Amino acid sequence: MTPTQLNQFSGQRILLVDDDLGFLELLSIRLSAAGFIIKTADSGNKALSLITQFLPHLVITDLRMDEIDGMQLSKLIQHNHPTLPIMMMTAHGTIKDAITATNEGIFDFITKPIVDYPELFNIINKALTLNAGEPHQPSPEHWRSAILTRSPLMENLLNQVSRLARGDASLFIFGESGTGKELIAQAIHKASPRHKGPFIAVNCSAIPEDLLESELFGHIKGAFSGALSHRKGLFQAANSGTLFLDEIGDMSPAFQVKLLRALQEQQIRPVGSDTSLPIDVRIVSASHHDLEKEAASGRFRMDLFYRLNVATLKVPSLSERREDIPVLANHFMQHSEDTYSYIAKGFSKQALELLVTYDWPGNIRQLMNVVKHVSALSTTPIVPVNLIEKVLQENPNTLQGLKEAKDQFEKDYLIKLLSSVNGNVSQAARLAKRNRTEFYKLLDRHHLKANTFKQ
């Protein structure tokens, strides 16, 4: 393989592990000359401590070493970093060693001394291609650009996303509320072969049960009161793309049956229709519930759980990735919708220390709300620690974001308006200074039916 062919991997990080210092130095020089960023470790213990700091794209380790040998090291690496490819080297290579290594998940097995460097580069190229994704994928900078992190836990998660996104299997994202599960779902979509198709997200817990079937499957005109025209469901809207079903654990048992049938048959039937329609979507679902436990207890269908959960991605809580708190806090301050009207531009050292040590039960969503709150209240460019303390004492975990507050106000307004006119849409639209079409769209957005307000 020529240097030109290796250019696509210039800057990729490789960790070399060998207790032969002379060979380690020689291999480091050869790989550095090819454009790789190299770190070396002369023992398994040093390699383990370097991985979380260096975040390599590939590990190349000797098989025979004192204390921790290559096979033991690979098992320890795979436990914490299951998507990190590992290549094994040995001067004592045998067919038995090679079979054992590949059965244990080692990417490839090479013998020392290395004399065929083009072949070595070819194997490295294959390993990095596997870890980085297929050529048709968007660049890593693109698919993960919305996720800010310095956390090894998050990097490990993103490595899994990169690998799993290439297929078309249904994926389940498990994590506490506010951890950014939808961002992970978007990253899966952007890194997948479906990235040119639509990404449609729906929060299953926010839609009343009697509207969920219509929302997902669509309906025909006259299917029910208020169905004034044909409407495509979100499965159709997401055709050739990805449908993200958030908080799927809150879905009723009755609708779980309908969803399972749609996924098994790859068809949906709009409400009121006698005809089924084919669907071509990838399903990514998420919940803050442990669906395996929910299924075991009978609160969630086990067969639907297995259909949705070909692989699980666990999103760490904010308290598990504290190194990201300063990055996220400064980002929220600099990118607030109302930044232009606030004088706050940063945090004092003590304020940042408090943010980093706080438990954040509401995770990233809570941090964002706190930052927006202190940005609005601060009378100085640098936010002091006492202002952070004041806002945290007010239980900001229950504080709504601006968009959520606006949506709630709009919904409350529509409810009061419809109640005052006994569900008469024409009167309500006139009072709201909207035409009937716009007014019906508002009702649809908030899942309200005018006839429920008729006395």
Secondary structure, DSSP 8 states (H G I E B T S, - for coil): --HHHHGGGTT-EEEEE-S-HHHHHHHHHHHHHTT-EEEEESSHHHHHHHHHHH--SEEEEESS-SSS-HHHHHHHHHHH-TT--EEEEETT--HHHHHHHHHTT-SEEEESS---HHHHHHHHHHHHHHHH--TTS--HHHHTTT-----HHHHHHHHHHHHHTTS---EEEE--TTS-HHHHHHHHHHTSTTTTS-EEEEEGGGS-HHHHHHHHHEE-TTSSTT--S-EE-HHHHTTTSEEEEETGGGS-HHHHHHHHHHHHHTEE--BT-S--EE---EEEEEESS-HHHHHHTTSS-HHHHHHH-SEEEE---GGG-GGGHHHHHHHHHHT-TTGGG----EE-HHHHHHHHHS--TTHHHHHHHHHHHHHHH-SSSEE-HHHHHHHHHT-GGG---HHHHHHHHHHHHHHHHHHHTTT-HHHHHHHTT--HHHHHHHHHHTT--GGGG--
